[in-house]
Amino acid sequence: MKRTQRLYLILGGLFLLGLFLRLYGITSQPPISDEVAASYAAENYLRHGIFGQIMWYHPQLRNILIYIAAHISGGYDAWGLKGASVLTGSLSVVVLGWLAYRLTESITVSGLSALFLAIDPLHIALSREAVQAAMTPFFILLGVFLSVEAIKRDRLIYHYLSGIGFGLATSCKWHGLFPWALMALVVFFDTLRGKGDERPGRLLMLVNAYLLLPLLIYILSYLPWLNRGYDLMEFLRFQFFLVKRQLYHQGPAYAETFMGHHAWTWFVWPTAWVDFVFLNGRPYLNIAMGNLLVWFLTIPSTLYVFFRWRKDRDREKLILLLLFLTSYLPLVLTSRGIWVFSAPSVIPFAFMLTAWSMGMLLQSGRLKRSAVVFYLCLVCLLSAVMYPMSTFRAYEHAYLKPIVEHYNPHNKRWNLER
């Protein structure tokens, strides 16, 4: 079997696995309050240009995607409400695999990266909800992949497609700004090293691709609001207001007090986001948490790739290290609370670092293939054990009772009057 055929087969299989895990039982999963509000927000925004109901302080592409999915589905049922998240979350598995392959030229690294994302309990949980958490990383990965493809193929069209990807990512959530800025700089310096006679015209086209085109897409995502009669100066003032609003954002009292809201803990301590729903006389609890066997390898893997980069000095390792750091460090250094539902914009790069470390250790003979197989079995087993936590079925399994009681918002531990 040819190398590319093997890659297609592996990534196709992992896409189907990721899609199944994100779709299974979704029609019986109760909507959280944010999802109910998101349906009203989508209708009000697309029909009347009005912000409201939920997360109005974020860019508005989520409302547009939910509105489109709902009208394709025929209404705001499970498919219409969650369809955009399920689709982008599942496609992220494929795009991550392709990006890993283009950076490393290794099917092993590509498959491991895609597998880690496909079965990650946190990513699964957030891909089953009508929020931006799964949409944003998909467009980030798409923008980065197309940018890397443009550099390797030296094709200008991929730069323009990359700009579209970054524009869509930033129109979901501002997390897209950091990898967008990084890849624009990478392409800029790569162009400066090119032929002198072609440099000025090429730089001008890259400004169009990586600055003007993403900005245009971002502005167009506010078109329903602009159609109410606002001009571009009012749009700019509103964006500055949103920056200030984000700097001082606070979550609900229970989230600020009882749930981890510091990004530095993500890869060193179990950190969860909890949703509680009481519907038709029964409780549902969702505990969104990453697979610790994968997440806890992030920091040592980052250090290993860094030391290998110092030795090899290859551009691909540096790009991946910078993608991870520019996506993660702004969340670590901010003074406001950052909850783990923001992690999906970071973990694809973390997973690639871990997969690449394993690939290099396997290639050097320092890590046995049998050890990797055993580790992957443990990772899959833990994800299977955690799957009910990611799908609002934690109450149905007795072995999860200690975790359920720990995160139960009606437990005495959560009593805000204490």
N, C-alpha and C positions, 0 to 999 in steps of 0.2 A: 504494500500500500504506500502511495506517495506521501511525502511529508505533509503537504497541504491538505490532502484528504484525511489524514489522521487528525490534523488540527480541526478541520470542519466537523469531523465525527465527535471529537471530544467536546468541543464547545457547543455543538448542537445538542448533545446529550445533557450537558450541564444546564443549558438554557431550559430544556424540557423539565429537568429536575427542579430548577428554581421556579419555573412557572407553576408546576404542580404544588410546591410547598406554599406558594403565595395565593393560590386559588382554592386549595382544598377547604371545604366547609365555609367558604366566604359568605354565602347567602344566609347562613345561620349565625354569623358573627354580628353581635349587636353594635349599632353605631354609637360612637362616643359623642359627647355634647359638641365637640369641635367639628365633627363631621356633619351633624345636623345643621349647625350654624354655617358650615361651608356651602351647603346646598343653597341656602338663602343668599349668602354672600355672592355666589356665582351668578345667580339670577339677577340680583340687584345691580351687580357691576356690569354685566353684559347688556342688560336691558335698559338700565337707567344711568349707568356711570357712577353709581353711588358706592363708596366704601362702607363696610360695616360688618356686623355680626362677629367676625373672627379674623384675627391676624391682619387687620387692615394696614398695619405699619410695615408689612413685607411687600415686595413687588407683586404684581397682580397676575402673573402667568398661571399660577395655580388655579385661580378662578376661571381663567379662559379654558384650561385643559379639562377641568371638571365639567364645565358647561358643555364643551364639545362631546365629551364621553357620555354625559347624561342624555344629550339629544340623539346621539347614535344609538344608545341603549333604549331610548324611549321613556326615560324618566330617571329620577334620583333613587333607583333601587341600588342593590349592592354593586351591580355591574356599572351603573352610571356614576355612582358616587366614588367607587374605589378603582374603577377601570384604568384610569390614567396612572395611578400609583402602581398598580399591579404590572402594567405593561412596561413602564419605565424601569421599575425595580428588576423585572426579569431580564429586560434587554441589557441592563447594566452588567449582568454576568458575562454576556457575549463581548460587549465592548471592552470590559476590563481584560478578558482573555486575549483579545486581539492587541490591545495596548501592551500588555505584558510580553506578548510574542514579538512585537515590533521593536521593543526596547532590548530584549534579551536574546532573540532568535532561538528560544528554547521552548519546546512543546511542554516539557515538564513544568517550567515556571508558569507558563500560560495556564495549564490545566489546574495547577495548585491554586493560583490566584483566583481563578473563576470558581473553583470548588469552595474556597473559603467564603466567598461572597454569596454563592448560591445557597449555602446551608447556614449562614450566620443568623442566629435567632433575632438579633436586634433589627437587622435589615429586613428580615421576613416580616416582623411585626409592623414596621413602619411602611412597608410596601403594601400592607393590607388596610391602610388607613388613608383617608382623603386629606393628606397633608403634603407639604413640599418636601418632606424628608427623603423620599425616594426619587422624586422628580429632579431635584437639584443635582445630585451626584451623577445621574445619567447624562445630563447635558454637559457637566464638567468633564466627565470621562470622554464623551463624544468630541468635545472641543480639543482636549489634549491629544486624543488619538489622531484626529485629523491633522493637527499641527505637526505631530511626529511624522505622520505619513507624508505631509508636504515637504518636510526637511529631507526625508530619505528619498523621495521620488523627484524632488525639485520640480513640483507641479504647483503653479500658482492657484489653481482652482481649489486645491485642498486648503490653502490658507483662507480663502473666502468662506469655505464651508466651516472651517474651524472658528472663524469669527462669528458665524451664525450660531454655532454651538455655544460659544461663550456668552453671546448676547442672550440666548434663551436661558442659560444657567443663571446669569445675574438677574434675569427677569423673574426667576423663581425665588431666589434668595441671594443676598449679597455675598454669600460664601463663594460664589463664582468669580468674584473680583480677584482673588489671590492667585489661583492657577492661571487665570486669564492674563494678569499682569506678568507673571513669570514666563509663560510661553511667548508672550509678545517680546519680552527682552531676549529670550533665547533665539527667536527668529531674527530679531534685529542684529544681534552680534554675529549670528551665522551669516547674515547678508553682508555685513561689513567685511567679512573675510573673503567675500566672493570677488568676481571680476570687477575691476574699477570702472570700466566704461558702462557696465550695466547697472551699477550700484544706485545712482540717483533715481532712475525710473522705477527700479524694483522697490526701493525704500518707500517711494510715494504710493505704490500699489499696496504695500504692506500696511501703511498707515490707514488706507481705506479698509483693508481686511480686518485689522486688529484694533482699530479705534472707531472709525466712523460707522462701519457696518454694525458692530455690537451695540454702539450707542443708539443707532437708529432703531434696532430691534427693541431695545429697552424702552425707548420713548413710545414706540408703537404699542407696547403692552399696556400703556396708559391711555390709549386712544379713546376708549369709552368715557373716561373721565375728562379728557381734553375736549371731547365733543360737547360737553356741557357748557363750553364757552371760555374755558381757561386758556391762557396763552403760555408760551414757553418760559417767560420770566416767572410766572406763577408756578409753573412746573418746577423750575429750579429752586425757588424758595421752599416749595413743598418738600423737595428732596433733602435740602439742608435741615428742615424741621424733622424729617424722618431720621436723619443721622443722629440728631440730639435725642430723639425719642428712643432710639435703639441703645444709646449709651446709658440711659437710665432705666431701661426696661426691667421690670420685676415680674416674676411669675406669681401664681397663686400662693397663698400663705403656706399650704402644705408642701408645695414644691420647693419654696425657699428654705423651709425649716427642716424638712425630713428627708428630702431626696438630694443626692449628690449633685452639686451644680458647679463643679470646678473641673475643667477639661483635663487638668494635669493628672487626675485620678484614673482616667479611662483605661490606661494600659498597665496600671499597677494595682488596681483595686476593683472588686466587683461593683459596678455602677449600673443602676437600673432607672428606667422611666416607667411609671405605673399609671394605668387607666382603670377606673372602677365604673361599672355600669350596673344599675339595678333595673331590670326589664321583665315585665310579665311575672312578677312575683319571685324572681330569682336573681342572685348576684352573679356578676361576671367580673373577673379580675385579669387584666393583662399586665404581665411583667416583662417589659422589653429590656433584654440584657444580652450583651455579646457573648460569644463562645470564648471562655476564658483561656482555654488551651491554645487558641490562636492569638487572641489579643495580648496575652502576657509575653509573647515572643517578639512583640513589636520593637521594644527598646533595644534588646540585645541584637536583633536583626538589623536595626538601623545602624548600630555601632559597627557591626561586622561589615555591612555594605560600605560604610564610610571608610573603614580601614582598607578594604579592598580597593576602593576608589583611589585612596592615597597611593596605593601601590601601582594600580593599572592606569590611572588618569584617563579613563574613558568617559566620554560625554554622557552616555546613557545612564550610568550609575549616578552621575552628578544631577542629571535632570530629575531622576526619581527621588533622590534625597531632597532636592529643593522643592519638588511638588509636595512631598509629605510635610516638610517643615513650614512652607508658606501656607499650607492649608491648616496646619495644626497649631503653630505657635501663636497666631493672632487670637485664637480661642483660649489658649492657655494664659496669655498675658492680659486679656481684657479684665476690667475690674468688676463687671456685672456678672450675674449668674449665667452659666452656659450648661445646659443639660445634655444628657447623652443622646437625645434625639437629634442633636446636631452632628453626631459622629459619622453618619453615613457619607458626609462629604470628605471625610478624612480616611476612613478605614480602607477604601480601595487601594490607596497608596501604601498603607501599612501592610495590607495583605501581600502586595507585590514585593515589598521589602523582605517579608518573611519567606515567601516562595522563592525569591531569588537567592536568599541565603541558603536555603535548603538545596537549591539546584547547584550552587557553587560547591557546597560541602559534599554533595553526591558526586559531582564531577571530579573533585580532588581525592575522593576515596576516604575522606574523614568521617563520612556518614554512610552507614549501610542502608541499602534499599529496604531491607527487612525492617529496620528501625523506623523508616519513614512510613511504611505500610502499617506498622503497629500504631504509630502516632495518628495516622489518618483514621484508623478504625476507632481510636479513642475520641477523636474530634467528631466523627459522624455519630458515635454513640451519645456523646454529650449533647449534640444538637438535637438528636431524636428525643432525649430525655427532656430537653428544654422546650421542645416544640409546642406542647400545650400551654406553656407560659406565654408564648408569642401569639396565640390564637384565641385568647379569652376562655381557655378550657382548664385553667389551673385548678379550679375548685373541683374538677371531676376526677382528679388523680390523688390518691392518698399519699403517695410518696412525696408530693409537693407541699404537703400541709405545713411543715416548718417554714418554708419560704413564703407561702401564702399568708401565714399568720404574721410573719415579719413585715410584709408589705401591705397587709390589709388596712385600708384607710380608716376603718371603724374599730381597729384595735386600739387599746388604751395608749399605745405608743404614739398614735397619731392625734391624740386629743389635744387640740390647740389651746385649750383653756388651762392646761396643767402649768 
